[in-house]
Amino acid sequence: MGTLRNVGRRAFLIGSAAVAGGVAFGTYAVTRPLDNPLLDGLADGTAAITPYVLIDAAGITLITPRADKGQGAYSVQANLIAEELDIDPATATITPGAPGPAYYNGAVLGEAVPFPAYDQGAVANAMRDFMAVPARIFEMQMTGGSSTVPDSYVRLRMAGAVARETLKAAAARRTGLSRADLGTDDGQVILPDGSRIPFTALAAEAAMLDPVRDVTLRPARDWTRLGKPMQRTDMVAKCTGTEVYGIDTVIAGMVHATVRANPGIGGEVRGYDASEAQAMPGVQQVLPVAHGVAVVARNTWTAFKAAEAITIDWGPAPYPATSAEIFAKLDAAVDNPDAQDHRQRDDGDIDTVLQETGDAVITAAYRIPYLAHAPMEPMNAVVRVTDTLCEIWTGTQIPLFIRDRAAAMTGLDAAQVRVNVLPMGGSFGHRLEMTHVEQAVEIAMALPGTPVKLTWSREEDMTHDYPRPAAVSRARGVVKDGQVHALDLSVGQSAMTPAWFGRLTGMSIPGPDATITTGSWDQPFAIPHYRVTGYRAPDMVPVSSWRSVGASGNGFLHDAFLDELIHAAGADPLAERIRLCLDPTSRKTLETVGEICDWQGPSPAPGRGRGIGFCLSFGVPTATVVEVTQTDAGIRLDQAWVAVDVGEVLDPVNLEAQVFGGTIFGLGHAMNCELTYEDGAAQQTNYHAYEAMRLYQAPPVTVRALANGPRIRGVGEPGVPPAAPALANAIFAATGQRIRELPLSRHINFV
């Protein structure tokens, strides 16, 4: 389990390397104050009390630096500040602001430590907290891993409290009263006689003061916004169709562009004939870009059509050409002891138990496919490059990485690159990449001074997505006396983290890739003999982070096989998971999902079945029960119930929406979605071939949120991992058919 004794040496290098990095950079690099980016060019009479609050006579601006991909991140960040600042966020301007090192994410690397989330020991927590150090040093302003709330929970409330107390100090200076005698309410300082001074009227005086730092955060019992249903600040715009996304950006004088890159990602261009495209009305230019050809035109549609008209001779993809060849490589890796990447779970004596059990050992082989991110808004960016400035407008989760890459491409200093972060029409991890921005910069460098709006077609977006890794597993288990006695899981896949980080930085990460087994080795079960091993397959199709990252697939590989063992033992699927559970918070989550669905076992009626799935991911134990019915035409999803524990619920309505959406997202992908490859190219290039779940197929979902966990957690990701095993386990309960491959539609119909 999560002790130093059982953590593999290579795995522990993750943490020790970070420690070494901190020492190497020195204490000053870790503790020096970070510049407040709002102070750059600050107008007279404007107070930038912290990097998160800007006040002038016209109003209040709240800086919400974590990207909003549709999950309500801007809204929750604004309310964290507003709770302490005593304002209605609806009265403020909310903006991600200009990217800067001050906005590093101190929580996003916490998942990388070699301790399971239920290990709340001093060493484990110290390591988690320490991971903020490399995040700060490497200026990791990044959104992902359900880290927005854990990272912001104290920091943004402190920002609001400091601003509030500084404004009170300004009022005290003006009135001659003591700050201790002043109060605040609804954007105003309250004097002892009941008179009020608006914050905006104090901006100029507050700007002359050092921020007041001796502040105390308000206890939860005094909250007026947090913990209650909030009106998301972006709902009106999104419900009325007036939200301005990145793809809506219009810059005066801009031209429109698109790209056709080698569908075998990374393959070269042997040659091309653009004569037909160049003769089309509205086409302004055809030019080469890395691994492809770009078209510049008067509008996006013309650029799309012209790009289709170019005849291109592609070189081969630098990886196996077909899905069959790719899965052969994965199978070879998981069967090769020399390909072992890490082993972070090794309880009991699994080899002896398996040997003694002999032919009674239960075995199974599972596999999961590549998955596309496929957000509604395809990749896009507007870029303008001059001799002294590179301006970028795009929706992104990694603004500082984009800044640095643009600086390297253009030869400008990082300070000469401006990244304007815009709302996104979904991501699911897609906007942790920047290939489209690199292409836009490349085109803009060829058209100096001209704003270039690059838009990928849907086909280009799907073809050049860096997908969720495909994986295979080998599983063995033993049951004894009606209980699960041993579980041995081996997972083989290509490494995701080194591939992704290498694309962003050009740097390689030594040591293992924990994402190969995340969501399987770290589960809170006390199985007497329990081993999980990750095997690294060669790099093939370039892969990336997909919603819930490693747990997205391992949640299925681990929990579906655990369900097999429980059934083989003749035990109840829910009761046995509860019996095995060693973590009180996770156990309560399992008990709660049983309560809200009135668990009656796996087969409530002939032809119907209930399956339970569980995964502890991103520190959030999540238990899902799905009920299905076998009809003459196929499987119908009747109902789903989900229980989650996030430690502290900030917005019960948005939490329910995130878990509901994650469950539907996970179910739909489990039912139907995969990326397959032929001639090195993805065969599914649009939604007609990558169809998740139809509206009529979506079951009602009941969500119960709990708050027993020791730390506050985010909830954008954890709803996904248990959905697939819950559905597969329900199908087994209803039909007796155990499906060990996703998507499930390869083996069964859905209605």
N, C-alpha and C positions, 0 to 999 in steps of 0.2 A: 504494500500500500504506500501511501505517500510519506515515506520516511527516507532519510538519507541512505539507510542501509539498502533499500530496495531500488533506489534510483540508479539507472544505468550510468556508467562513467561518461559515455558520450553525451547522454542527455543532460548530465549535470554541467557540461561545458556551456550550455546555454546561459545558465546563471553566472558561472564563474567568469565567462568572457565579459559579461556585462560589468561585473565587479572590476575586472581588470581595466575595462574601458574607463570606468569612473576614476580609478586611481591614476591612469595614464593622463587623463585630461586635467587632473588636479582639482583641488578643493575649490579654487576660484571659479573654474568653469561650471561647477555644480551649484555654487551658492551666490554667484554674482547676480545683482539685480538685472532683470531683463528690461530693455527699453520699452517704454510705453509708446506704441506706434501712433497713438492718437495725438501725440505732442508734435509730430512732424507737420509744420505749416499751420499750427493752430492759430485761429483768428483771435484777435483781442476780444476779451469779454466772454470767451468760451472756456469752460472748465472740463478738462479730461481727467477726472479724478482718479480713475484706474483705467486699464486698457479696455474696460467693458462699459463705461458710462461716460457719455458726452452730454454736456448741458450748456445751452446758450439761451439767450432771451427768447428765441423762437420755439424752443422745445427740448425734449430729452431724446437722446438716441441710445439704444441698447445694442451692444456688439455681441452677436451670437456666432462665434467662429466655427462651430461644428456644422458641417454641411447638412442641409435638409433634403433628403431624397424622397420625401413624402411621408416620413415617419413622425412628423411633428417636432423635429429637433429644434427649430427656431423657437417654437412656442414654449417648449419646456425650459429652454435656456433663458428666455425672456422672463418667464414667471419666477425662475430661481432668483434672478436679480430683483425683480419687482417686489417679491415677497419681503425682502429686507429694505428695499428702497422706499417702500410705501407708495407705489404708484400703480395705476392701472396700465398694464402693458399695451392695451388698445390705444392709449393716448400717446404712445411713444413711437418713434421710428425704429424699426428692427432691421438690422443689417448684419451680414457676416463681416463687414469691414474689410480692410486691407489685410492680406495675410502677413504674419510676422512671427518671429520666434517666441514672443510672449504667449502665443496661443498654442504652444506645444500640448500634446495630449499625454498627460501623465499616467493614464490608466490603460492605454491600448496595448502596451507590452506586458501587462500583468498576467495575461493568459499564457505567456511563454514560459513561465517558471515550471519546473518539473515537480509540482505538487498538485494533487487534485483539489478542486474547489472546496470540498468538504473538510480538507485539512486546514484548520484555523489555528494551528500551532504558531508559536512565536517565530520560528525559523521561516515557515511558509509565508506568514504575513510580512515579515521583514523583507523577504525576497520580492514579494509583490510590490511593496511600497518602494523598494529600491529601483525597480524597473522604470520609475519616473526619471531617474537620473540619465540613462542613455537616451530616453525620449526627449529630454530637455537639451542634452548636448547635441543630438543629431537634428534638432529643430523639427521634430515630427508633428507638425500640424496636420493631423490626419483624422478622418472620420471613419470608423469601422469597429467591428467586434463588439457591438452593443456597449461601447465605452463612453458615449456622450454623457449619460447621466452619472455614472460612477466618477468620471473625470470632473464634471461640473458641479456636482452636488454641494460641495463646500466652497470651491473656488468662486463660483458666481454669487452665491449667497454672501460670501465675504465682500465681494466687489460691491454688492448692493448696500451692505451695512457700512462699509467705508465711505461710500458716497453719501449715504444718509447722515452719518455723523459729521462729515466734512461740511455738508450744507447747514447742519445745525451750528457748527462752529462759526460759519460765516454769519449766520443770523445772530449768534451771541455777540460776535464782534460788532455788528451793526447796532444792536440794541443795548449793549452793555450788560446783558443778562448772562447767567451761567448756562453753559450747554446742558448741564444736568437738569435744568428747569424747563427745557424745551422738549416738545414732542413733534411727531410728524404724522401726517395723514393725507392720503390721496394727492401726493405731489406738492405738499405744502408743509412749512414748519409752523407748529402751533405754539404761540406764546402763552405764558401763564394767564393772561387776561382773555384768552380765547381768540385773539386776533391771529391772522394767518399771513404768512409771506410765501408766495409761490416759489418753488425751487428755481424756476427760470429767472426770477428776479434776483436770485442770489448767485447766479452763475459767475458774474464778473468778480465778486468778492471771494467766492470759493476758489477761483482760479489763482488767487494770490496766496492761498494757504497751502501748507504741506498737508497731504491727506491724513486724516485721523485714523490711526491704525489700532488703537486700543478698543476694539469693538467686540461685542458678544453677540453671537447668533441667537435668533429667537427660537425658543423651544417649539416643538411641533404642536403643542397644545394651543399656541398663540397664532398659528398660521391662519391666514384668511384666504389664501389661494391654493397653496400646495396641499395635496391630499384630498382635494375636492375636484369634482368635474370642472374642467376648464373649457372655455371657448377658444379653440385653437385660433391663433392669430392669422392663419393663412386660409381659413375655411371660406370666408366670403369670396375671396379672389378665385379660389379653386372651384367653388360651387357656381360661380357666375361666369366662368371661362375667361376671367380677366387676368389670371396669373401670367406673369411674363417669365417664361423659361429661357434657358440659354439659347434654344433654337429660334426664339422670337427676337433675338438681338438684331437691331438695325443701327448701323453706323453710317453716317453720311459719306457717300462716295464709295461705298464698299462694292466689291465684285463677289460673285458666287463661284464656288468651286466644289468639286467632288473628286474622289480618287478611286481608281480600280487597282488594287494591289494583288499580288499573286495569291490565289485562293489556297495554295499550300503555304501556310504562314512562314515567312522567312525565305521563301524561294526567290530566285532571281528573275529578271526580265531579260530574255534572250534578244528580243527585238519587238518592234510594233509598227503598225501602219495606221496613222491617224488621219489619212487624207480625207476620208469620208466625214469624220468628225469635224475637222477644221473647215470643211465647206458648209457646215450647217449654220443657218442664220443665228446670230447671237453668241456664237462661240468666239471667244477672244484669244484663247491661247491653250495649247496642249504642251505639257512639259513633264519631264521625268521626275519622279520622286523615289525615295528608297523603296525598292521592291514593287514599284508600280508606276502608274501614269496618272497625272492629274489633268483635269479640264477646268479652265476658267471661263465663265460665261456670264451672260446678263442676268440669269436667274438660275435657281437650283434645278428646276425641271430640265432646262436646256442642257445644263451640265450633266445631269443623269443620262439623258438620251444620247448625248455625244460620247460619253464614256462607254456606253453600250456599243457604239458604232466602231470603236477602236479594235482592230485585230491585234492580238498580243500573243506572242510566243513565250509561254511561261516555262521556266526551269522547274525541275522536280522539287517537291517539298523535302525539307531536311529531316524527315522522320518517316516511319513506315506508312505506306500509302493507304492501307485499308484498315478497317476496324478489326478484321480477323487477325491481321498481323500485329496490331497494337495489343489486343488481348493475349495473343501468344507471348508477347514480351512480358506482360503483367503476370501471366501464369508462370513463366520461367523465373521471374524474380521471386515470387512468393514461395516457390519450391526450391530456391537456392539459398542454402545457409550462408554463403558468402555475401549475399545481398542484404543481410540483416542490417537495418539502420539504427534501431534502438529497441529497448525493452524496458518499459517503465512500470510494468506490473508483473510480478513474479512471486505469487504467494503460494505457500505450501510446497508440495513436491509433485508437480504435474507429470513429469516423466515416469516416475514410479507408479503413480496411480493408473496412467494410461497403459503401462506395460502389464500391470497386474489385472487390469480389466479385460485385456485381450479383445476378442471379437465383439464384446458387448459395448465397446466404445462407439458412441454416436458421432458420425461424421457428416459434414455438409460443406459444399462449396457455394459461395455467393459471388455475385458480381453486380457492379453498378456502372452506369454509363457516364460519358462526358455530358455536361449540361451547360446550355447557354444562359447568359444573364437575361438577354432579350427584354430590356426595359422598353417602355412605349416610345420614349424620346430617343432616337438614334444619336450616335455620337456626333458632336458638332463643336465648333469653336470659331471665333472671329479673332484674327490676329492682324496687327499693323506693326510693321518694322521700319524704323528710320535709323539714321546713323547714331542717334543718341537715345533711342527709346524703343522698347518692345512692349506693346500693349496686348493683353489677352483677355478675352471675355469667354467664359465657359462655365459649365457646371462641373465641379470636380470635388473629390474627397482629398486631394493631395496638392494643395496650391503651392506649397514651397518646393516640392519636388519639380513641379512644372516650371516654377520660376528659375530654378537652378539649371534645368535642362535647356530652357530657352536661352538663358545667358550663355551656356556653353555653345549652343548652336550659332548664336549671333555674334559672339565675341564681346558682348556687352557685360558690364558688371551686373551682379544680381540686383543692385539698387536701381538699375536702369530698366528693370523688367517689372511691369505692373500686371498682376493677375486679378481680374475682377471676377469674383465667384458668384455664380448665378443659380437660381433655383433649378432643380433637376426633375425631369419627368421619369423618375425611377432610376435605379442603379443595380441593386442586389450585388454590388461589388464591381460592376463594370467600370465605374468611374474611379476606381483605384488604379486605372491604367491611363496612359497618356499618348498612345500611338497617334491618335487623331490630332492632338495638339502639335505633336512633332511634325506631322504632315502639313498642318496649317502654317506653322512657322517656316517650314521649308518653302512653301509656295509664296508666302508673304515676303520672304527674303529675295525672291525673284521679281517681286513687284514692289520695290521700296516706296514707302509712303502711302500705299493703297491698302485699305482694310480688306482682308480676304475672309469671307465667310465659308468655311468648309463644312459640308454636311455629308455624312455617309448615307448611302441608300440603305434600306432595310437589309438587302442582300449583303451589302458590304459589311454592315454591322454584325450580322449573324456569322458570316464567313470568317471575319477577322476578330471575333470575340476570343478571348483567352478563357477557355471553359473551366468548369469544375472538373477536377481530375476524375477519370475513370479509375476503378479499383476492383480488385478481386480479393477474396478471403478464403482461407482454409480454416475450418472450425472443427474441433473435437470436444467431446464432453462425456461426462459420466454422471449417471443418477444413482442414488443409493437410498434405500429406505424411504422412498417417496419424496426425496429432496434432490436439489441440484448439488452435486458433490464436486464436480470439476468442470472447468471451462478453459479451453485453450484456443485462442483466436490469433491468427496470423493475417496481416493485411499487407497487400502489395500495391503500390501505386507510384507514380512519378512524384518527385518532390515539388511542392507548390511554393513554399516560402522562399527558398533560394532563387527560384525562377523569377518570381515577382519582384523581389528586392533587387535582384541583379538588373532587371529591366529599368528600375527606377534610378538606381545609383551607379550601375556599372561595377558594383562591388560584389564579391562572393561571400556567402555566409558559411563558415566552417561548421562542422558538427552535424547532428541529425536534424531531420525535419519532423517536428512533433505533430504537424497536422496529419501525417499519415495515419496516426492512431487516435487523434483527439476525438473524444466522444465515445471511446471504447475502453481504453486503459484506465480512465479516470472516473469510472462509474462507482456509485457508493454501495457496492454489494460485497458482503463478506462470504464469498464462495470459498470453501476450504482450500481448494487447489485452483488457482486462478492465474492465467498468464496471457498477456497480450504482447505481440511482437510486430514491429513494423519492418517491412522489407522495401527497399528503394528500387524501383524500376528505372530504366534509363529515361532521360528526358526525351519526350516525344512531342506530341502536340503541346505547344506552350500553354501552360495552365495558370490559373489565377484563383483568387479568393472569390467564393460564391456564397450567397447568404447562408450563414452559420458555419462556413468554412469547413474544417475537417469533420466536424460533428454532422454535417449535412448528409454524408454518406455512411460514416461509421455508426451513427445512430441506428441505421437500418442493419448494418452488418452485425452489430453486437446484440441489439435487442431482439431481432427476429430469431437469432440462434438461441438466445436465452429462452425465448418462448418455446422453441423446439424441445429444449431440455426439460422445461417445466411440464410440458404435455407428456413427454416420455416418462417423467416421474409420476404422472397421474395426479399432479398437484393443481390447485387453482392458480391461474396466471397472476391474478392480483395478490392473493394471499401469499404466494411464494415469493413474489418480489418484495412484499412488505417484510416477510420473515428474514429475507437475506439482507435487507437494507441496514446499513450501519450508521447512516446519517439521519439525525432526528428531523431535520428540515425536509429532506427528501422523503422520509417515511410519511410525514404529515401530508405531503403533496400527493403521494400515492393513496393514502387513506381518504383524502378529500375528493379525488376524482372518483373513487368508489362510491362516496356518499352522493355526489351530485348526479351520478348516472344510475344510482340504485343498482349497483353491480349484482348481477344474478348469475355470474359465471359466463363462460364463453358462448353458450348456446341458449338464448332465451326462448327460442321456438324453432320448430323444424324449418330449415332453409334460411334461418337467420343466425347471425353470429356477432359476437362482440370480441374485439381485440384490444389489448392494451399495449401502448408503447411508452417507454420512459427514456429520457436522456437528461443528464446533468450537463448543461453546456453554458459557457460564459457565466458560471456561478449560479445559474438559475435551474433548479430542478423543475422539470416539466413532465407531467403525466397526461397522456391523451388516450381516450377510449373512443373507438369508432365502432358503430353498429352498421351492418350491411345485411341485405337480403339477396338471396340468389333467385333471380327471375328466369323465365324461359329465354330471355334475350341476353341476360348477363347480370353482373353485380350492380346493385343499386346502393348508394351510400345514403343511409337513413338519418344518422345523427352523429355528432361528435361532441365530446365533453373534454375540457382541458382545465387542469389545475396547475398554477405556476406560483413560485415564491420569489419575489424580487427584493425582499428585505424591507422595502419602504415603498408604498404606492404614492406617486406624486399626482397622477391624473388617472383615476379609475376608468374613465371613458376611453382615453387614448390607449391605455394599457390593454383594455379589452379589444380595441380595434387592431392593435399590433399583433396580439396573440391570435385573434380570429384570422387576420390576414396571413400570418405565418402558417397557420394550420391549413388553410385553403391552398396556399402556395405549395406547401409540402405534399399535400394530398394530390394536387393536380400534377405535379412533376412525377410523383410516384406512379400515377396511373399511366401517363402517356409520353413523357418527354425523354428524348435522348438526342445527342448529336452523334451521328455515324459518319465515317470517312471513307471516301473512295477517291482514288487518284490523289490522295493527300488533301482533299478538300471536304469541308463539311457538306453533307448532303441536304441538311435542313436549312434552307436559306430564308424562310419567312414563316409567319405564324400558321399558314395553312398546313405546313409540315411539322410544326412544333406547337401543337395544340395541347394546352394543359387540361383545363376543366371547363366545360360549358356551364353557363349559369344554372340551367335546370338540373345539373348533376351535383351542384354544391349542397351539402347537407346543412341543416341548422347546426350552429356551434355554440355551446354554452361554456363560458369562461368563468373560472373562480380564481381570484387573485388572493394570495396569502402574503403575509409580511412577518415571517418568523426568522428569516435568514439573518446572518450576522452583519452583512454589508449590503448597502443599496446596490442594485444591479440594473442593467438595461434590458430591454425586452424585445428589441427588434429582431433578434436572431433566434432565441430559444424555442419559439413555437414551431419551427420547421423540423428539427431532427426526429422527434417522436412520431410525426404524422405517418411517415412511410411504414415503419414497423407496425404501428397500430392498425393500419389498413390491411397490410399483408396478414397480420395475425387474425384479424376479423374474417378475412376471406377463408383462412384455414378453419376457423371455428364454424363457419357457415357451410363450407363445402368439403372439408377434409383435404383440400389441395394446398400443399405447402409450396409457395413460389419463392424462389431464392434469387431472383433476378429482377432488376428494375430496367425499364418500366414494366409494371405488372401487365400492361396491355399486350405484351409479347405472349402472354399465356392465357389471358382471360379477357372477356368483353365487359365493358361497362355500359350501363344505360343511364 
